[in-house]
Amino acid sequence: MNAQWTPPQACDRPGAAQNDLTNGLDLLVPLIPRDLRHSAILLDVDGTILDIAPTPQAVQVPESLRRTLAAVCEAADGALALVSGRPLSDLDAIFAPLRLPAIGGHGAEIRPVAGGGTIERRAAGLDPRFKQTLQDIAARHPGVMVEDKGYSIALHYRLVPKEGPALVAEVKQACKVWSDRSIEPLAGKAVIEIKAAEFNKGTAVRELMNHPPFAGRTPIFIGDDKTDEDAFAVMPEFNGHAISVGRRVPGIDEHFGSPADVRGWLERLAGGVAVS
């Protein structure tokens, strides 16, 4: 690991050098085109390029992955984006010093250009009374963590998986009783999140693909969770490719076994730049 490494000054600059995408790439994902200048690489984060950690704050980003992402972003003339349920501020913190193009909060925030401005799609915040209801539900399940993102609330039960079924049922029932069609529960890996119903990863990816440098390219979306299926669903609109991680998803032919496999594939895209 080189502690002095810094990312390229602007991974979105035109004319970045194209790397050779050989070395077994076709054996992993045969549908991916070889020229990154015509592709858009869209990556979920937790469970896709990062291993799931006991808590969201405990994730570890290998230094080699930072180098890989910067190199692939540059080779793709900036058309690489993180697509996450995490807020953009959280993504910037864990991937620092990188500030990559990204979708945050399941589509609440979109940053089309590395280091650039943010397009916000935030609806009105959750009613404080309903937030309290959710916090009360979490309190009845010791070990459940409450993450207030401002525009949504996530209840994590990674540390107490046995609490999951009852917790999810209570949250869904609370949403039903609250009867507000502008919000929806979104279940993920050991988490149930309550968010605005008007946006999701699919609507955000659709919008991102209208902005340079993504516009006109063929997207490749890689994700592992139920929350990624909205993005999988919009890939045909752009003649794109959806690739699942860990689990097989009906209708999705391409598949990686683990985040480590995805990181290895990204290293091949980077021409081996990030291999430590």
N, C-alpha and C positions, 0 to 999 in steps of 0.2 A: 504493500500500500504506500502510495506516495502522498505524504501529508501536504506537499506543496502544490498538488494538482489544482488547477482552476478550470472552469468550463470555458468553452469558446465564447468570445465576446458577444456574438449574436448568432445563435443556432438557426435563426430564420433568414439569414442573408442569402440572396439568390446566388446560384452558381457554385454551391458547395460541392466538393469533390464526391464522385460516386464511387462506392466501394464494390468490390467483387463479391457477389452473393453466392458463392459456391460453397465448398467444404461441407457437403451433406445437407444443405438447406432443403433441397427437394425431397429428401428422405423424411424430413420432419413435417413440412407443410407444403404439399405439392402445388397448391393453388396460388401461392404468392408470386406475383410478378417480380422479375429480377431488378427492375429499375425503380428505385425508391423515389425518383423525381416525379413519378406518376402515381405514387401511393400515399395514403394517409394512414399512419400507425396510431391506433387508438387503444389505450391500455387502461383497464381497471387497475386498481392498486392493491388493496388488501386481498390476499388469496390468489392474486394473479401474478404480479411481479414481486410482491412481498409476501413472506410467510405470515400466516395468521399468528398473532401474539395473544397472550392472556388478556391484555387490555389494549385499547386503541393507542394509548400513549407509549406502549412498550415495543412497538414495531422497530425493527432494525433495518436500516438501508445499507447494504454493502457498498463500500466506496467504489468497487468495480462497477456496480450498477449505475452510480452517478456518471461515471465516465462513459458507460455504454449508452445511456439515454442521451447525453450531450452529443456523442458521436453520431448516433442514428438521427437525432433531430437535425444536425447539421447536414448529414448526407441526404436527408429528405427535404432540404431547404425549409426547415421549420415545421413541416407537416407531421409532427408527432405530438400527441396530446394525452394527458392523464385524464381519466373519466372516473370520478369517484363520488362517493357519498360524503366524503370529508369536505369541509370548507376549504377554499383556496388558501386561506391563511395557514391552515394546518398542513396542506400539501407543501407550501413554500417552506415551512419550518422543518419538516422531516426530510425534504430533498435539498435543503440549502447546501451550497449557494445557488442551485438551479432555480429558475422561475420559468418553468416550461408552460407552453400552451396547456390549458386545462379546463375541464368542466368540474365544478365543485357542487356539493350539496344536492346530488342527483339532478342537476340542471338548474339550480337556483342561481349559479354564477357561471359565466363563460368567459374565458380569456383566450381569444383566438391567436394571439401573437405572444411569443416568449417575452416576458418582462413588460408587456403592454397593458392597456386598460382592460377593465372588466365590464362585461354586460351583465346586469343583474335582472333576474326574473323573480325576485322575491315577492310573494304575496303578503298580505297582512299577517303579522305575527299571530301565533296561537293565542287564544283567549287565556288570560292568566288563571281563570278558574279551571279551565280544562287542563292547563299545565299542572295545577295543583292536584287535580284528580289523578293524573299520570304519576306524579311523584308519590302520591299516597299508595297507588298500586305497587310501585317499585318498593316502597318501604315494607310492604307485606311479604316481600320475597328477599330475605337477607342475602347479600352478595350481588344483587343486581345493581349495576351502575347507571346513573342517569346522565346523559350528555345533552345539554341544552345548546343547540346550535343557533339559536335566535329565530331562524325561520322554520325549525323543526326540533323535535325532541326524540332522542334515541335511547332505548332501554336495552342495555347490554347484559346478557346472562352467560357470557363465556366462562366465567369462574364458577357458575352454578348451573350447569346445563340441565339438571333435573328440574329446575324451576321453570324451564322454558315453556312447556305446554300450557301450564296454568297461567303463566304471565301473559303469553300471547292471547289466550282466550279472554282474559280479563280486559286487556287493552282493546281488543276487537269489540267486545261488548260495550266498553265505555264509549268507543267511537259511535257505535250504533245508537246508544242512548243519547249522546250529544247531538246526533242527527245534523251534522254540518257537512254538506256535500262538497265543500271547498277543501276539505282535508281527507286524507286517507291513511290507513296503516300500511306499512311496507315491511314485509318480513324478509330478513336476510340471514346470514350465518350467525346464529346465536345473538340476534338483535331483532327488535321490533321498533320501527321508527314511524312517527306520525308527522306527515309532511303535507304541503299543499298538493292538491290533486292535479293542478293545471300543468305541471311539468314533471319530467322524469328523464332518465338517461337517453331514452329514444328521442324525445322532442329536442333535447339539447344537442345531441349528435346531429340531428337533421339541421338545426340552425348553424352549428359549427361548420358543417360542410358547405354552407353558403358564403363563408368568409375566406379570403386569402390567408394563408397559402393552401388551405384545404380544398377550396372550390375547384371542381373539375377533376379531382383525383379519385382513385379507387380506394375506398376505406377498408381497412382490416381491423376489426374490433375483436379484442381478446378479453374475456371475462369469465368469472367462476361462479357467480352468485345468482340467485333468483332476481336480484335487482338489476342484473345485466341483461335480462331477457328482453327488456324494452329496446335496448340498443341492438341486440341481435336482430330484432324484428324489422328494423329500418334498413339493414344492410342491402336487401334486394333493391331498394329504391335507387341505390348508387352503384348497382352491380358489384357490391362489396362482398367481403368474406367475413363470416363469424366463426370464431374459434373458442371452444370452451376449455376450461381448465379444471382438472380434478374429477368432475362428474360429466357424464354424457348427457347432452341436452337433445331431446327429440327434434329432428329437422336440422341439426348442426352436425355436419360430417367431420369437420376438423377438430382435433382435440390434443391438448397437452396434458400430461399426467400430473404435473405439479408446477408451482412457481419457479422452481429451480430449472425445469425444462424451458420455461418461457425466457428466463434470464439467459440461458445458454443460446437459445434461438436469437435473442436480441444481440448477443455478442457476435454471432455469425453475421447478422446484418451490419454490425459495426466493423466487420472485417477483422475481428480479433483484437480490436483496440483495447477492450476492457478486460481481457483475460489477465488475471493476476498471477 
